Amino acid sequence: MRIVVQRARSGRVTVDGVVTGEIKHGFVLLVGVTHEDTREDADYLVDKVLNLRVFEDESGKMNHSLLDVGGELLSVSQFTLYGDCRKGRRPNFMDAAKPDAAKELYEYFNERARSLGVRVETGVFGAMMDVELINDGPVTLLLESKRTF
């Protein structure tokens, strides 16, 4: 699994002009799934996302986690994170998981975070979405469940 984590002051997803998910403070996540990913990968990344210490303390240092600050998640499925652009000019998406498998693991990831007490809002899996956010910092990180870089 691959996740782009963006610390946000706010975030919103709309599909066909209808808001499907909105947060006030926390992370906007772009979540991609590849073929070999399992629930263990999702569990690892849920723990990593919820406990990343990237929110500022009273001294201005990044010492607090999403759990510490009571932040929310806006989780957006994003198969294009597995686009391979090394050859030619059109991305190859062969590394992205098939939609059924990706949706199952994406939904598991979101439910796992909810089970730990975090408010999770989402887009609509497989839909064309408009994603808005105010990136706080900006702080943007790339997480992977398997070491690939």
C-alpha positions as CSV (number, residue, x, y, z in Angstrom):
1,M,0.0,0.0,0.0
2,R,1.1,3.5,-0.7
3,I,-0.4,6.6,1.0
4,V,0.3,10.3,0.4
5,V,-0.4,12.0,3.8
6,Q,-1.1,15.7,3.8
7,R,-1.5,17.6,7.1
8,A,-4.6,19.7,6.5
9,R,-6.5,22.5,8.2
10,S,-9.5,21.3,6.2
11,G,-10.4,19.0,3.4
12,R,-13.4,18.1,1.3
13,V,-14.3,15.6,-1.5
14,T,-17.2,16.2,-3.9
15,V,-18.7,13.8,-6.5
16,D,-21.0,15.3,-9.1
17,G,-21.3,18.4,-7.0
18,V,-22.3,16.5,-3.8
19,V,-20.0,16.6,-0.8
20,T,-19.2,13.0,0.2
21,G,-16.6,13.7,2.9
22,E,-15.3,16.7,4.8
23,I,-12.9,17.3,7.7
24,K,-11.9,20.3,9.7
25,H,-8.4,19.3,11.0
26,G,-6.2,16.3,10.4
27,F,-4.9,14.4,7.4
28,V,-6.1,14.2,3.8
29,L,-4.9,10.7,2.6
30,L,-4.5,9.5,-1.0
31,V,-4.6,5.7,-0.7
32,G,-3.3,3.3,-3.3
33,V,-3.3,-0.5,-3.3
34,T,-1.1,-2.9,-5.2
35,H,-1.6,-6.6,-6.0
36,E,0.3,-8.1,-3.1
37,D,-1.1,-6.0,-0.3
38,T,-2.9,-7.6,2.6
39,R,-4.7,-6.6,5.8
40,E,-1.3,-6.7,7.5
41,D,-0.2,-3.9,5.2
42,A,-3.3,-1.9,6.0
43,D,-2.8,-2.5,9.7
44,Y,0.8,-1.3,9.5
45,L,-0.2,1.9,7.7
46,V,-3.2,2.7,10.0
47,D,-0.8,2.5,13.0
48,K,1.8,4.6,11.1
49,V,-0.8,7.3,10.0
50,L,-2.5,7.6,13.4
51,N,0.8,7.9,15.3
52,L,2.9,10.1,13.0
53,R,4.2,12.9,15.1
54,V,3.8,15.8,12.7
55,F,1.5,18.1,14.6
56,E,3.1,20.9,16.5
57,D,3.3,21.1,20.3
58,E,3.2,24.4,22.3
59,S,6.9,24.9,21.3
60,G,6.2,24.7,17.6
61,K,8.0,21.3,17.3
62,M,6.3,18.4,15.5
63,N,5.7,16.2,18.6
64,H,2.0,15.3,18.4
65,S,0.1,12.6,16.5
66,L,-3.3,12.7,14.9
67,L,-4.6,10.9,18.0
68,D,-3.0,13.4,20.3
69,V,-4.7,16.4,18.6
70,G,-8.0,14.7,18.0
71,G,-7.6,15.0,14.2
72,E,-9.8,13.5,11.5
73,L,-9.0,11.6,8.3
74,L,-10.3,12.3,4.8
75,S,-9.4,9.1,2.9
76,V,-9.5,9.1,-0.9
77,S,-8.8,6.0,-3.0
78,Q,-6.1,6.7,-5.6
79,F,-5.1,3.9,-7.9
80,T,-2.9,6.4,-9.9
81,L,-0.3,6.3,-7.1
82,Y,0.8,3.0,-8.7
83,G,1.2,4.6,-12.2
84,D,4.6,3.8,-13.7
85,C,5.9,6.6,-15.8
86,R,9.4,5.3,-16.6
87,K,8.6,4.3,-20.2
88,G,6.8,6.4,-22.7
89,R,4.5,9.3,-22.0
90,R,1.4,7.4,-20.7
91,P,1.4,5.9,-17.2
92,N,1.2,2.2,-16.9
93,F,-1.1,1.1,-14.1
94,M,-0.3,-2.6,-14.1
95,D,1.0,-2.4,-10.5
96,A,-2.4,-1.1,-9.2
97,A,-4.6,-3.8,-7.6
98,K,-7.8,-4.8,-9.4
99,P,-10.8,-2.7,-8.3
100,D,-12.6,-5.4,-6.2
101,A,-9.5,-6.3,-4.2
102,A,-8.4,-2.6,-3.9
103,K,-11.9,-1.5,-2.7
104,E,-11.9,-4.3,0.0
105,L,-8.6,-3.3,1.4
106,Y,-9.3,0.4,1.2
107,E,-12.5,-0.1,3.1
108,Y,-10.7,-2.3,5.6
109,F,-8.1,0.5,6.1
110,N,-10.9,3.0,6.8
111,E,-12.8,0.8,9.2
112,R,-9.7,-0.1,11.1
113,A,-9.0,3.6,11.7
114,R,-12.6,4.1,12.8
115,S,-12.4,1.2,15.2
116,L,-9.5,3.1,16.9
117,G,-11.8,6.1,17.5
118,V,-10.8,8.3,14.6
119,R,-13.5,10.0,12.5
120,V,-12.9,9.0,8.9
121,E,-14.6,10.6,6.0
122,T,-14.2,9.3,2.4
123,G,-14.7,9.9,-1.2
124,V,-16.5,7.4,-3.4
125,F,-14.3,4.5,-4.6
126,G,-13.8,4.5,-8.3
127,A,-15.6,7.8,-8.9
128,M,-14.2,11.0,-10.5
129,M,-13.8,13.2,-7.4
130,D,-12.9,16.8,-6.7
131,V,-10.6,16.9,-3.7
132,E,-10.0,20.2,-1.9
133,L,-7.7,20.9,1.0
134,I,-5.8,23.6,2.8
135,N,-2.4,21.9,3.3
136,D,-1.1,22.9,6.8
137,G,2.6,23.7,6.6
138,P,2.7,22.3,4.0
139,V,3.4,18.9,5.5
140,T,3.2,16.1,2.9
141,L,4.6,12.6,3.4
142,L,4.8,9.4,1.4
143,L,4.2,6.2,3.3
144,E,4.6,2.6,2.0
145,S,3.9,-0.7,3.6
146,K,6.8,-2.3,1.8
147,R,10.2,-0.7,1.3
148,T,10.4,0.3,-2.4
149,F,12.7,3.3,-2.3
